[in-house]
Amino acid sequence: MFLASTDEGSSGSPIFLENSIKVIGIHKKSRYCQQGNYADFIYPAINIIKKDLNNKNNMNISTNQNIILEDGKYYTNQIKNNLQNGKGIIYYSNGKILYEGDFINGKYEGNGKYFYENGEYYIGQFKNGLKNGKGTEYYSNRKIKYEGDYINDKAEGNGKYILENGEYYIGQWKNDLPNGKGKKYYPDGKILYEGDYINDKAEGNGKYYYEDGEYYIGQWKDGLRNGKGTHYYSNDKTKYEGFWMNDEPEGKGKHFYDEEEYYEGEWKEGLPNGIGTYHTKNGNDEGIWENGDLIGE
């Protein structure tokens, strides 16, 4: 607002410009009117204001506008420096919201909500146009899919991922996959696996719990038991201890069938193969085994 008259008690009807800026008029008893300078003063004042407004427009001060984007998408709300800045919304060509939230220089930055075309959506922090910081992704049914840390649009740091079957993982992430230490749970909250992960697969050392109560403790590779490990019955007694390859006993190992019977020797593809001894309370069968059968001494 520009006050044209400086006389005490000045008043008058406001003059409205096309952009809703108003100038308070000069009272007819002011010294400008008395001197016959009313028009000489007020019109230059208006022109000064208009010029100032034009300068501001040239500086691209934040305004509310619509911008048509590629593929029929469009943006509406705050613009500064000819780019999206401040609060805004981007729409798909069908009118559904793609993103709503904060912008800096045409990129998502701050807090926002991103809607995928399949109905899933993300709510959280953005930086440089990508998911960065804390955030939560949701399935189309509004149930949580992932909540945790993001770096450059990928899950990285610590987070919780919930599968559609109800199983869920809590632990470390890198490059959008479980990497590092983590735990996977059955839908009822009981632990399924705890240990090391590489690219969403058990690799390193870990403990796997079967639904029947049995469990394995040992080495893993590519999501399978590989290396040295021990499989236990649900009563915590040893079932098999030895070496594994691709989830099967292979190499040297010892399998306990019950408290008095066990096989100790060489294994291949999950069966006694090679030299070994089957121990029973009535005696021992020692010799060469093939696919679980004793074929020679």
C-alpha positions in Angstrom: 0.0 0.0 0.0 1.3 3.4 -1.0 0.1 6.4 1.0 0.1 9.4 -1.3 -0.6 12.2 1.2 1.5 13.0 4.3 -1.0 15.5 5.7 -2.3 14.7 9.2 -5.9 13.5 8.9 -5.6 12.8 5.1 -8.3 10.5 3.8 -9.9 9.5 0.6 -11.2 6.7 -1.5 -8.6 4.1 -2.4 -7.5 3.7 -6.0 -7.3 0.0 -7.0 -4.9 -1.2 -9.5 -5.5 -4.3 -11.7 -3.3 -6.4 -9.4 -5.3 -5.5 -6.3 -2.6 -3.1 -5.0 -4.3 0.1 -3.7 -3.2 3.7 -3.3 -4.9 5.8 -0.6 -6.1 9.0 -2.4 -5.1 12.6 -1.4 -7.5 14.6 0.6 -8.8 17.6 -1.4 -7.7 20.0 1.3 -4.0 18.9 1.1 -1.4 21.3 0.0 -1.1 19.4 -3.3 -4.7 20.2 -4.2 -4.4 23.8 -3.0 -1.4 24.2 -5.2 -3.2 22.6 -8.2 -0.8 19.7 -8.2 -3.3 16.8 -7.5 -3.0 15.2 -10.9 0.6 16.0 -11.2 1.3 14.1 -8.0 -1.1 11.1 -8.0 -0.6 9.8 -11.6 3.2 9.7 -11.3 2.7 7.9 -7.9 0.6 5.3 -9.6 3.1 4.9 -12.4 5.9 4.4 -9.9 3.9 1.6 -8.2 3.1 -0.1 -11.5 6.8 0.1 -12.5 7.7 -1.4 -9.1 5.2 -4.3 -9.7 6.7 -4.9 -13.1 10.1 -5.1 -11.7 8.9 -7.7 -9.2 7.3 -9.7 -11.9 10.5 -9.6 -13.8 12.3 -11.0 -10.7 9.8 -13.9 -10.7 8.5 -13.4 -7.2 6.6 -16.4 -6.0 3.1 -16.6 -7.5 0.5 -19.3 -8.0 0.5 -20.6 -11.6 -0.2 -23.7 -13.7 2.6 -25.4 -15.8 2.0 -28.1 -18.4 4.7 -30.8 -18.1 5.8 -33.7 -20.3 3.4 -36.6 -21.1 0.3 -34.5 -20.3 1.3 -34.0 -16.6 0.7 -30.6 -15.1 1.8 -28.6 -12.1 -0.2 -26.1 -10.1 0.7 -23.7 -7.3 3.8 -21.7 -6.3 6.3 -20.6 -8.9 9.6 -18.7 -8.4 12.4 -18.1 -10.9 10.2 -19.8 -13.5 10.4 -23.1 -11.5 8.3 -24.9 -9.0 9.2 -23.5 -5.6 7.3 -23.8 -2.3 4.1 -25.8 -2.1 2.7 -27.5 -5.1 1.0 -30.4 -6.8 1.8 -32.4 -9.9 -1.0 -34.3 -11.6 -1.0 -37.2 -14.0 -2.6 -36.5 -17.4 -5.8 -38.3 -16.1 -6.1 -35.7 -13.3 -4.9 -38.0 -10.4 -2.3 -36.6 -8.1 1.3 -37.7 -8.8 3.1 -35.6 -6.1 2.1 -33.0 -3.6 4.4 -31.3 -1.2 7.5 -29.1 -1.2 9.6 -28.0 -4.2 12.9 -26.2 -4.6 13.9 -25.1 -8.0 11.6 -27.5 -9.8 12.5 -30.6 -7.7 10.9 -32.4 -4.9 12.6 -31.2 -1.7 11.4 -31.3 1.8 8.3 -33.2 2.7 5.9 -34.7 0.2 3.6 -37.5 -0.9 4.2 -39.4 -4.1 1.5 -41.6 -5.7 2.5 -44.4 -8.0 0.3 -45.4 -10.9 -0.4 -48.9 -9.4 -2.0 -47.3 -6.4 0.9 -47.5 -4.0 2.3 -44.3 -2.5 5.1 -42.8 -0.4 5.0 -40.2 2.3 8.2 -38.7 3.6 11.3 -36.7 2.9 12.7 -35.7 -0.4 16.0 -34.1 -1.6 17.0 -33.2 -5.1 13.9 -34.8 -6.6 14.4 -38.2 -4.9 13.4 -39.9 -1.7 16.0 -39.1 0.9 15.7 -39.3 4.6 12.8 -40.9 6.5 9.8 -42.2 4.8 7.0 -44.8 4.5 5.7 -46.6 1.4 2.2 -48.0 1.4 0.5 -50.7 -0.6 -2.6 -49.7 -2.6 -4.8 -51.0 0.3 -3.0 -48.4 2.6 -1.1 -51.0 4.6 2.5 -50.3 5.2 5.0 -51.8 2.8 8.3 -50.2 4.0 9.2 -47.7 6.6 12.7 -46.4 7.2 15.7 -44.7 5.7 16.2 -43.7 2.0 19.2 -42.5 0.0 18.7 -41.3 -3.6 15.3 -43.0 -4.0 16.4 -46.4 -2.6 15.9 -48.0 0.8 19.3 -47.6 2.6 20.1 -47.5 6.3 17.6 -49.2 8.6 14.1 -50.1 7.8 11.2 -52.5 8.1 9.7 -54.2 5.0 6.3 -56.0 5.3 5.5 -58.7 2.6 2.0 -59.1 1.4 1.8 -62.5 3.0 2.4 -61.0 6.4 6.1 -61.9 6.8 8.3 -58.9 7.6 12.0 -58.0 7.7 13.7 -55.5 10.1 17.3 -54.6 9.7 19.9 -53.0 7.5 19.4 -52.0 3.8 21.6 -51.0 1.0 20.8 -50.3 -2.7 17.1 -51.0 -2.0 17.7 -54.5 -0.6 18.4 -56.1 2.8 22.1 -55.9 3.3 23.9 -56.4 6.6 22.4 -57.6 9.8 18.7 -58.3 9.9 15.8 -60.4 11.1 12.9 -61.9 9.2 9.6 -62.8 11.0 6.6 -65.0 10.4 3.3 -63.2 10.3 2.6 -64.2 13.9 5.8 -62.4 15.0 8.0 -65.4 15.6 11.5 -65.2 14.1 12.0 -66.9 10.8 15.7 -65.9 10.2 18.3 -63.8 12.0 21.7 -63.1 10.7 23.6 -61.7 7.7 22.2 -60.7 4.4 23.7 -59.8 1.0 21.3 -58.5 -1.6 18.1 -59.8 0.0 19.6 -63.3 0.6 21.0 -65.0 3.7 24.7 -64.9 3.3 27.3 -65.3 6.0 26.2 -66.6 9.4 22.6 -67.0 10.5 20.0 -68.8 12.3 16.8 -70.2 10.6 13.7 -71.3 12.5 11.4 -73.8 10.8 7.6 -73.7 11.5 7.8 -77.2 13.1 10.2 -75.9 15.8 13.4 -77.2 14.3 16.2 -74.7 13.5 19.6 -74.4 11.8 22.6 -72.4 13.0 25.5 -72.0 10.7 26.8 -70.6 7.4 24.8 -69.4 4.4 25.4 -68.5 0.8 23.0 -67.2 -1.8 20.1 -67.8 0.5 20.9 -71.5 1.1 22.8 -73.4 3.8 26.3 -73.6 2.6 29.4 -74.3 4.6 29.5 -75.6 8.1 26.3 -75.7 10.3 24.1 -77.6 12.7 20.4 -78.5 12.3 18.5 -79.1 15.6 15.3 -80.9 16.4 12.6 -78.9 18.2 13.8 -80.3 21.5 17.2 -78.7 20.9 19.0 -82.0 20.3 21.3 -82.2 17.3 19.8 -83.6 14.1 22.7 -83.0 11.8 26.1 -81.4 12.2 28.7 -81.0 9.5 29.0 -79.5 6.0 26.3 -78.3 3.6 26.1 -77.4 0.0 23.0 -75.8 -1.6 20.8 -76.6 1.4 21.8 -80.3 1.6 24.3 -82.1 3.7 27.5 -82.6 1.6 31.0 -83.5 2.7 31.6 -84.9 6.2 28.8 -84.9 8.7 26.9 -86.6 11.5 23.2 -87.3 11.5 21.3 -88.3 14.6 18.1 -90.3 13.9 17.5 -90.8 17.6 19.5 -91.0 20.8 20.9 -94.4 20.0 21.2 -94.3 16.2 23.3 -92.1 14.0 25.3 -92.0 10.8 28.8 -90.5 10.7 30.7 -90.1 7.5 30.6 -88.7 4.0 27.5 -87.1 2.4 26.4 -86.1 -1.1 23.2 -84.4 -2.1 21.6 -85.0 1.3 22.3 -88.7 1.6 25.2 -90.9 2.9 27.6 -91.3 0.0 31.1 -92.6 0.4 32.8 -94.0 3.5 30.8 -93.9 6.7 29.4 -95.8 9.7 25.9 -96.3 10.9 25.8 -96.7 14.7 23.0 -98.6 16.5 22.7 -100.1 20.0 23.0 -103.5 18.4 26.2 -102.8 16.5 27.7 -100.8 13.6 27.4 -100.9 9.8 30.6 -99.6 8.4 31.7 -99.4 4.8 30.9 -97.7 1.5 27.5 -96.0 1.1 25.7 -95.0 -2.1 22.6 -92.8 -1.9 21.8 -93.9 1.6 22.5 -97.7 1.1 25.5 -99.7 2.3 27.0 -101.3 -0.8 30.3 -102.7 0.5 32.7 -102.9 3.4 
